[in-house]
Amino acid sequence: MKKVEKYISFVMLGVITLLSGCDKNKLQVPFTIPMDAKVKINYASAYSSNPSVQLKINGERVSSLIQYAYPFPGGGLNTQGGSQPDYLSIPAGSSTSLSISIPFKGKETDSIQLYSGTVTFPDAGYFSVHLSDTLTNTSLSLQKEDIAAPDSGYSKFRFVNLIPNEVAIDLYFNNVLMAANIPYKGASDYFKVAFPTASSWVIRKAGASSTSTALASYSNTVSNQRVMIVFARGYSGATDANRKPNVSLYYLR
């Protein structure tokens, strides 16, 4: 009986040793959590009729009916939408389809597709997707954002030119040149301004005198420690309400 017990113990020890060795040599597969990019879609396509459109991501509708100019989701100043810095969560690292369409009345099916394309968000950062121009010229531009707040007493801004028929634009803040020679779909570096009680944003053709006629202007109160995008929109020379040049802002933070 003792010999049998010793034999069983010996066998069990061998099994434990074998299993232990297998565990040590086992391929370790790291556990990863899918990461999402935080995305704002700036719908800045200026049609004279200003149709109500829907945004779809990977074929799924993500918006209600919206109109130009709308930094979706969220909103801004001199835009459609509210005053909150909201974002869509979209998986990073894979190709994402994005479309704009006029739907059939009361439905989500597309009646007229105004734009369809793909974009890839490289990481789990914060991004702006700008949609500008119209019809077959509609195009997408992507920029990564820095939403870190500035010190108290300042707000942080970045300028984007979304006027298709202007080669480049200058941006002024309270008569001070803040961004120079920004091309269509181009973006300036971030800049800070002190927290004033009121402010005036003005856009001019690149290189034009600071006293020349502005393409457009917009006045507002700048809030403390906000992070915002200033963008030029519309068409140079247009005079109708929906296509004339404008200056707008939207919230990143």
Secondary structure, 3 states (H helix, E strand, C coil): CHHHHHHHHHHHHHHHHHHHHHHHCCCCCCCCCCCEEEEEEEEECCCCCCCCEEEEECCEECCCCECCCEEECCEEECCCCECCCCCEEEECCCEEEEEEEEECCCCCCEEEEEEEEEEECCCCCEEEEEEECCHHHCEEEEEEECCCCCCCCEEEEEEEECCCCCCEEEEEECCEEEEEEEECCCECCCEEEECCCCEEEEEEECCCCCCCCCCEEEEECCCCCCEEEEEEECCCCCCCCCCCCEEEEEECC
